[in-house]
Amino acid sequence: MVRLALPLMPAVMLIIAFGEWPYGYYQFLRLVVCASAIAISIIEFKRAGTPTWWLYVFVGIALLFNPVATVHFEKQIWQVLDFAVAGVFLIYAVMSLRKYGD
């Protein structure tokens, strides 16, 4: 059940990000999304023993949401990215649950 929370937490936070929040929320969001993406990448690599499609997707997400070397886009672009990345986390959660029963 803990592995299911790993993709769900950032997905919910990304969806909530469509509201008006102080800048600190978005900084915390970057940290949570990046850390979750790294953790999922590690889990996927350990499961498969070799790089998988999911590994590459989540490494890309980790780089995009990196809180240290930030990527700057307009708010409208971030909203599209937030929605798309939330979808990726949710799809991963569903597929992981079906495949591994976590």
N, C-alpha and C positions, 0 to 999 in steps of 0.2 A: 504494500500500500504506500510505502514511502516513495518508491520509484514512480508511482502514479502522481504523487503530489509534486514531484520535481518538474514535470512539464506543465502541470495545471496552474501552479502559482504564478509563473511569469505570464501565462496566457491571460489569466484574470487581470493581472496588473496592467498588461498591454491594452486590454479592452477598457479598463477603467481610465486609462490615460487620455481617452477622448474628452473627458471633462476638463474643467479649468482647475489646475493645481498649481501650487507654488513650484518654483524651479527645483527645489530640493527633491520633490517627488520624482521628477524626471531623472535626476542624478541617481537616486536610489533605484529607479527602474532600470537604468543602464547596468548598474551593479548586479541586480538580481537576474536580469536576462543573460548577461555575460556569464555569470557564475553557473547558472543553470545549463546554459549551452555547453560550457566546458565540461561540466559533470556528465551530461548526457553523452558527449563525445567520448569521454573516457569509458563510460559504461558500454557504449556501442563497440568500441575497440576491444575491450576485454571480452565481450560476448562473441565477437566474430574472429578475433585474433588477427584481423587484417582490416585495412581501411574499408569502410562501407559508404554507401551513398549518404546515409544519415550522418555519419561522421563529418563528411565534407559540408553538408548543409549546416550543421550546428557549429562547426568551426567558423564558417562564414558569418553566422549570426553573432557569435562571440566577437568577431572582429568588428562587425558593424556597430554593436552596442558596447564596445570597449569603453569603460569609464576613464581610462588614462589618456589614450590617444583618440579623442572624440572626433566623430564625423559630423559635419554640420550640414543640415538641409533645412529648407523652409518647413513651416509647421504642416502644410498640406501634404508634403512628401512624407514627413514622419508619420502622419496619420495613416497613410496608405501602407507604409512599411510596418507600423505597429499592428495593423489589422492582418496583414499577410503573415507576419511572424507569429502572431497569436494563433492563426490558423495552422501553421506548421507545428507549433507546440501541441495543439489539440489533436491534430492528425497523428502525431507521434504517440500521444497518450493512448488514443484508441487502438492504434496498431500494436503498441507494446502490450496493452491489456489483452488483446485477442491472441497475440503470439505467445506471450510468456505468462499470462495470467497473474501479473504482479498486482 
